[in-house]
Amino acid sequence: MQIPQKMHEQYRQAKEIIEDSSDIKVYSHIDCDGICSGAILSTILDRQNKEHDIEFVNLDVLDNIDLTHELTIFSDLGSGQLVDANAKEGQKIIILDHHPPLRGLDYGNDKDYTYLEINPLHHGIDGSYYVCGGGLCYFLAKEFGYDDLSWIGVLSAIGDMQNTRSGHFEGLNEIIQQDAIDGGYLEVTKNDLNIYGRNTRPLFVALSYFSDVKLPITNNTTETMAILEELGIDEKHKRKTLNELTMAEKGKLYQYLVGMLSKVVPGKYVRYIPQLIIGDSYTFLKEDPDSFLRDASEFSTAMNACGRNREEKIAMEVLKGDRFVALDELEAVSLDHRRNLAQSIARITESDETNIIEMENLQYFDGTGIKPEIVGTVTGMILGSCNWKKPIIGFTQTDEKGLKVSLRCSRLLSYDGIHFGNIIRDVAGEVGGTGGGHSMACGAYIPIDKKSEFLELFNAKLNGVITN
């Protein structure tokens, strides 16, 4: 796939707008993709000697936002929000977003302000799997000749789960990946075992976090140690990481996991089992071999940890090259983040009374007290403790009038064609809220008094869709 001609023309126009502007504000999202997007844009502006402010925000603050700068750039958000409602004559707006747009390709033609929206969906390109916000920002960097930022585009795609459908990059993401390989920034191992923590976690620990389907190994390190010893992969006094396994050992483990999964998933899902286990792995060659930044999945988790704790600037400085002060701060944030997650998960799963309530087609928990920024991560981690055949929804308050809603599900449900991001957007809209996201990880903001109605509508929408 190549960038469509019209999209290429938009990038040339965006470059000219930036070159002709001096008072610039950037708004970007708080997740890994948004932080990568912001870092790429900030680096472009630094190299162009453009003074700029950058702010990382949630989607719910963007509707009817005041625009006080000559040029405002929105990255990894903006397409689905009313960001130009208060635009004044002569102002300039650039949007680089891959989410469903409210406005058409020619929306800005008759405005008395400059409006340029670069969105792959306007050009028939899937924004869920073919390119994300950071990728769109990288193509702008490439227009300036900054191909060395390609590795950040790769990281943003990993953080945005752009490779989850097939296990490898597709569409415009393939261009970014190749640029990073050609520049010596990236090594891709095709069809590797898709287990998180390949570089930093003992394999018996990494395996215990398998949560797409609840297995005997899920949250059970005693079982994973016994299995690895039985397979001759691990010894009691010589534990390995995934990266230390030979191809033959990986093959043994793959076959064992396929057999284990085949016993517990319904027949309709068996054909998807390899996708749960196999996928490309991504190594950043410029990072220290012993660093968690070496592996793209672990790097992206650290970016998300900063976003969830409102420390996006630390993550951005690491992306822009600080491997001293900012990296130390990043490690501290990540440690604190893991501690908060563990405490929140324990509150939900370790009570004498179950806090996870099952309905016919979904399950949910009340996460009151959990920070809105981490409730999605908590929801995903709890998935391994409950019924994987149903999506799980976590609620927490944002203020006295609002709820943050986060949904996670097994990849098997998304492979089966269910797109929960589209469903949650529709249901949230019906109760006066907003929502959206990916097929297996999405969220919404709804009025606090609409929780019951939201659950009933969502459950009804899944009638005939979920296989219980």
C-alpha positions in Angstrom: 0.0 0.0 0.0 1.1 3.5 -0.8 -0.1 6.9 0.5 -2.9 8.0 -1.8 -2.1 11.0 -3.9 -4.8 13.3 -2.3 -3.4 12.3 1.2 0.1 13.1 0.0 -1.0 16.5 -1.2 -2.5 17.1 2.3 0.9 16.4 3.9 2.5 18.9 1.6 -0.1 21.4 2.6 0.4 20.6 6.3 4.2 21.2 5.9 3.6 24.6 4.3 1.1 25.6 7.1 3.7 24.7 9.8 6.5 26.6 8.0 4.3 29.7 7.7 3.2 29.6 11.4 4.9 30.9 14.5 2.4 30.6 17.4 1.7 26.9 17.7 -0.3 24.7 20.1 -0.4 20.9 20.0 -3.1 18.8 21.6 -2.5 15.0 21.8 -4.1 12.0 23.5 -2.7 10.5 26.7 -2.1 6.9 25.6 1.0 5.5 23.9 -0.2 6.4 20.4 -1.0 10.0 21.5 2.3 10.4 23.4 4.3 9.1 20.4 2.3 11.5 18.1 3.1 14.4 20.4 6.7 13.5 20.5 7.0 13.3 16.7 5.3 16.6 16.3 7.3 18.3 19.0 10.5 17.0 17.4 9.4 18.4 14.0 8.7 21.8 15.5 12.0 21.8 17.5 14.0 21.1 14.3 12.1 23.8 12.5 12.9 26.2 15.3 9.2 26.7 16.0 8.2 27.7 19.6 5.3 25.6 20.6 3.2 24.4 23.6 2.0 20.8 23.9 -0.7 19.4 26.0 -1.9 15.8 26.5 -5.6 15.6 27.0 -8.6 13.2 27.3 -11.2 13.3 24.5 -13.9 14.8 26.8 -12.2 18.2 27.0 -12.1 18.9 23.3 -15.7 19.7 22.3 -16.0 23.5 21.9 -12.4 24.1 23.0 -11.1 27.6 22.9 -8.5 28.1 20.2 -6.0 30.8 21.2 -3.1 30.2 18.9 -2.4 31.0 15.3 -2.0 27.2 14.5 -3.5 24.4 16.6 -2.5 20.8 15.8 -4.6 17.9 17.1 -2.9 14.4 17.0 -4.5 11.0 17.7 -7.8 12.9 18.4 -9.9 15.7 17.0 -11.7 13.9 14.2 -14.5 12.9 16.5 -14.8 16.1 18.5 -16.1 19.6 17.8 -12.6 21.1 17.8 -13.4 24.0 15.4 -16.6 25.2 17.0 -14.9 28.4 18.3 -12.4 28.9 15.4 -11.8 32.5 14.4 -11.1 34.0 11.1 -7.5 33.5 10.0 -6.7 30.7 12.5 -5.3 27.4 11.3 -6.2 23.9 12.4 -4.5 20.6 11.5 -5.9 17.3 12.6 -3.9 14.0 12.3 -6.3 11.3 13.5 -7.3 7.8 12.6 -10.6 7.6 14.5 -14.0 7.9 12.7 -14.4 11.5 11.5 -17.5 13.7 12.1 -16.6 15.8 9.0 -16.0 15.0 5.4 -12.8 15.4 3.3 -13.9 18.8 1.9 -15.2 20.2 5.1 -12.7 23.1 5.2 -13.2 24.4 1.7 -15.7 27.2 2.6 -14.3 28.3 6.0 -12.8 31.6 6.8 -10.1 29.8 8.8 -7.7 27.1 7.6 -8.9 23.6 8.3 -6.9 20.6 7.3 -7.8 17.1 8.5 -5.6 14.1 7.5 -7.6 11.0 8.3 -7.0 7.6 6.6 -10.8 6.9 6.6 -11.3 9.8 4.2 -9.1 7.8 1.8 -10.6 4.4 2.2 -7.8 3.2 4.6 -8.7 1.3 7.8 -7.5 3.3 10.8 -7.8 0.4 13.2 -5.1 -1.8 11.5 -3.4 0.1 8.7 -2.2 3.3 10.4 -2.6 5.1 13.7 -2.1 8.6 15.0 1.7 8.3 15.5 2.0 6.8 12.0 0.1 9.8 10.5 2.5 12.1 12.4 5.5 10.1 11.1 4.4 10.6 7.5 4.4 14.4 8.3 7.9 14.1 9.7 8.9 12.2 6.5 7.6 15.1 4.5 10.2 17.2 6.3 12.9 14.5 5.6 12.9 13.2 9.2 12.9 9.5 8.4 14.8 8.8 11.7 11.6 9.2 13.6 10.2 6.0 12.0 10.9 3.9 15.1 8.5 6.1 17.1 5.8 5.4 14.4 6.4 1.7 15.0 6.1 2.1 18.7 2.8 4.0 18.4 1.4 1.2 16.2 2.3 -1.4 18.8 0.8 0.7 21.6 -2.4 1.1 19.5 -2.6 -2.7 18.9 -2.5 -2.2 15.1 -1.0 -5.6 14.7 -3.5 -7.6 16.8 -5.6 -8.9 13.9 -2.9 -10.7 11.9 0.1 -10.6 14.2 2.0 -8.3 11.9 1.7 -4.8 10.4 -0.5 -4.1 7.5 -1.1 -1.2 5.1 0.7 2.0 5.7 2.2 0.6 8.9 4.4 -1.6 6.6 6.0 1.5 5.1 6.8 2.8 8.6 8.2 -0.6 9.6 10.4 -0.8 6.5 11.7 2.7 7.0 12.7 1.8 10.6 14.4 -1.4 9.4 16.3 0.4 6.7 17.4 3.1 9.1 18.9 0.5 11.5 16.4 1.2 14.3 14.3 -1.9 14.2 14.6 -5.7 14.0 11.5 -7.7 13.3 11.3 -11.4 14.2 8.5 -12.9 12.1 6.0 -15.4 13.7 7.6 -15.3 17.2 5.8 -16.5 20.3 3.5 -13.7 21.3 4.2 -13.6 25.0 4.7 -10.3 26.8 8.0 -9.7 28.7 10.3 -11.5 26.4 13.3 -9.7 27.6 12.7 -8.9 31.3 10.4 -11.5 32.8 11.2 -15.1 33.5 9.2 -17.2 31.1 7.3 -19.0 33.9 6.1 -15.6 35.0 5.3 -14.3 31.6 3.2 -17.4 30.8 1.1 -16.9 33.9 -0.2 -13.6 32.6 -1.9 -15.3 29.7 -5.5 -14.0 29.9 -7.3 -14.1 26.6 -8.7 -17.5 27.6 -8.6 -18.6 31.3 -6.2 -21.6 31.4 -4.7 -23.7 34.1 -1.6 -21.5 33.7 -3.4 -18.2 34.1 -2.2 -16.5 37.3 -0.5 -19.8 38.3 3.3 -19.7 38.3 3.5 -23.1 40.0 1.7 -24.7 37.0 3.8 -22.8 34.4 7.1 -23.9 36.2 5.9 -27.5 36.1 5.0 -27.4 32.4 8.3 -25.7 31.4 10.2 -28.3 33.3 8.2 -31.1 31.8 8.9 -29.8 28.3 12.6 -29.6 29.1 12.6 -25.8 28.5 13.3 -24.7 32.1 15.2 -26.1 35.0 14.4 -25.5 38.6 17.6 -23.5 39.2 18.1 -22.1 35.7 15.0 -20.1 34.6 15.0 -18.6 31.2 13.3 -15.6 29.5 11.5 -16.1 26.2 14.4 -14.5 24.3 16.7 -17.2 25.6 14.7 -20.0 24.1 15.9 -21.9 20.9 13.6 -22.2 18.0 13.1 -25.9 18.9 12.1 -24.9 22.5 9.7 -22.3 21.1 8.1 -24.9 18.9 7.6 -27.3 21.9 5.9 -24.5 23.8 3.7 -23.5 20.9 2.4 -27.0 20.4 1.7 -27.4 24.1 -0.2 -24.1 24.2 -2.2 -25.0 21.1 -3.2 -28.3 22.7 -4.2 -26.6 26.0 -6.3 -24.0 24.2 -8.0 -26.5 21.9 -9.4 -28.3 25.0 -11.2 -25.2 26.4 -12.4 -23.0 23.5 -15.6 -23.7 21.5 -15.1 -25.2 18.1 -15.9 -22.0 16.3 -12.8 -20.4 17.8 -10.3 -23.2 17.2 -9.1 -21.7 13.9 -8.1 -18.5 15.7 -5.9 -20.2 18.3 -2.6 -19.7 16.4 -3.2 -15.9 16.3 -3.3 -15.9 20.1 0.1 -17.4 20.4 2.1 -16.3 17.3 3.0 -12.8 16.1 5.9 -10.7 15.0 8.1 -9.3 17.7 9.9 -5.9 17.5 13.3 -5.0 18.9 14.6 -1.5 19.0 18.3 -1.9 18.1 19.5 1.5 19.4 18.3 0.7 23.0 20.5 -1.0 25.6 20.1 -4.8 25.2 19.2 -5.1 28.9 16.7 -2.3 28.9 12.9 -2.7 28.9 12.9 -0.2 26.1 14.5 -2.8 23.8 11.2 -4.6 23.3 8.4 -2.6 21.6 5.6 -4.1 23.7 7.4 -3.3 27.0 8.3 0.2 25.8 4.7 0.9 24.8 3.5 -0.3 28.3 5.9 2.3 29.9 4.4 5.0 27.7 0.9 4.0 28.7 2.0 4.0 32.4 3.0 7.7 32.0 -0.3 8.6 30.3 -2.3 6.8 33.0 -0.5 8.8 35.7 -0.6 12.1 33.8 3.2 12.1 33.3 3.1 12.3 29.5 5.9 14.9 29.4 8.3 12.4 31.0 7.5 9.8 28.3 7.8 12.4 25.6 11.3 13.4 26.7 12.4 9.7 26.7 11.1 9.5 23.1 12.9 12.6 22.2 16.2 11.1 23.4 16.6 11.7 27.1 18.0 8.4 28.5 19.2 9.9 31.8 16.9 12.0 33.9 13.7 11.3 32.1 14.4 7.5 31.9 15.0 7.4 35.7 11.7 9.2 36.1 10.0 6.8 33.7 11.1 3.8 35.7 9.8 5.4 38.9 6.4 6.1 37.3 6.2 2.6 35.9 6.9 1.1 39.4 4.3 3.3 41.0 1.8 2.4 38.2 2.3 -1.3 38.8 1.7 -0.8 42.5 -1.5 1.1 41.9 -2.7 -1.6 39.4 -2.0 -4.4 41.9 -3.9 -2.7 44.6 -6.9 -1.9 42.4 -7.0 -5.5 41.0 -6.8 -7.0 44.5 -9.8 -4.8 45.6 -11.9 -6.3 42.8 -10.8 -9.9 42.7 -9.8 -10.8 46.3 -13.0 -9.9 48.2 -15.0 -12.6 49.9 -18.0 -11.6 47.9 -17.6 -11.4 44.1 -17.4 -7.9 42.7 -17.8 -9.1 39.1 -21.4 -9.2 38.2 -22.5 -11.3 35.2 -25.4 -10.5 32.9 -26.5 -12.6 30.0 -24.0 -11.2 27.5 -21.5 -9.2 29.5 -20.0 -8.8 32.9 -19.0 -5.7 34.9 -17.6 -4.3 38.1 -17.9 -1.1 40.1 -14.4 0.4 40.3 -15.3 3.4 42.4 -12.1 4.9 43.7 -10.0 3.6 40.8 -8.4 6.4 38.9 -10.2 6.9 35.6 -6.8 6.9 33.8 -6.1 3.3 34.9 -9.5 1.7 35.0 -9.1 0.4 31.4 -5.8 -1.3 32.3 -7.3 -2.8 35.5 -10.3 -4.1 33.4 -8.0 -5.8 31.0 -5.9 -7.5 33.7 -9.1 -8.7 35.5 -10.2 -10.5 32.3 -8.0 -13.4 33.2 -9.9 -14.0 36.4 -13.4 -14.2 34.9 -15.5 -15.5 32.0 -13.4 -14.9 28.9 -16.5 -15.6 26.6 -18.1 -12.3 27.6 -16.7 -8.7 27.5 -15.9 -7.2 30.9 -16.8 -3.6 31.7 -15.3 -1.5 34.5 -16.9 1.7 35.8 -15.4 4.5 37.9 -16.4 8.1 38.6 -14.8 11.0 36.9 -16.7 13.5 39.0 -20.1 13.7 40.8 -22.0 13.6 37.5 -20.0 11.4 35.2 -18.7 7.8 34.8 -15.7 6.5 32.9 -16.5 3.2 31.2 -13.8 0.8 30.0 -14.4 -2.4 28.1 -12.0 -5.3 27.4 -12.5 -8.7 25.8 -10.6 -11.7 24.7 -9.0 -11.4 21.3 -11.1 -14.4 20.2 -14.2 -12.2 20.3 -12.6 -9.6 18.1 -11.3 -12.2 15.7 -14.9 -13.4 15.4 -15.9 -10.1 14.0 -17.3 -8.3 17.0 -16.2 -4.6 17.1 -17.0 -3.4 20.7 -15.6 0.1 19.9 -18.5 0.7 17.5 -21.0 -0.9 19.9 -19.9 1.2 22.9 -20.0 4.4 20.8 -23.6 3.7 19.8 -24.8 2.7 23.3 -23.0 5.6 25.0 -24.6 8.0 22.5 -28.1 6.6 23.3 -27.7 7.5 27.0 -26.2 11.0 26.4 -22.5 10.1 26.5 -19.6 9.6 24.1 -17.5 6.6 23.4 -15.5 4.5 20.9 -12.2 2.7 20.4 -10.9 -0.6 19.2 -12.7 -3.9 18.7 -11.4 -5.4 21.9 -10.4 -2.3 24.0 -12.6 0.7 24.1 -14.3 3.1 26.4 -16.9 5.8 27.0 -18.0 8.7 29.3 -21.6 8.6 30.4 -23.8 10.4 32.9 -23.7 8.7 36.3 -27.4 8.2 36.5 -27.4 6.3 33.2 -25.3 3.3 34.3 -28.2 0.8 34.6 -29.7 1.9 31.3 -26.3 1.7 29.6 -25.8 -1.9 30.8 -29.3 -3.0 29.7 -28.9 -1.4 26.3 -25.4 -2.9 25.9 -26.6 -6.4 27.0 -29.5 -6.2 24.5 -27.1 -5.2 21.6 -25.2 -8.4 22.2 -28.2 -10.7 21.9 -27.3 -13.3 19.3 -23.7 -11.9 19.0 -22.1 -13.5 22.0 -21.7 -17.3 22.2 -22.1 -18.2 25.9 
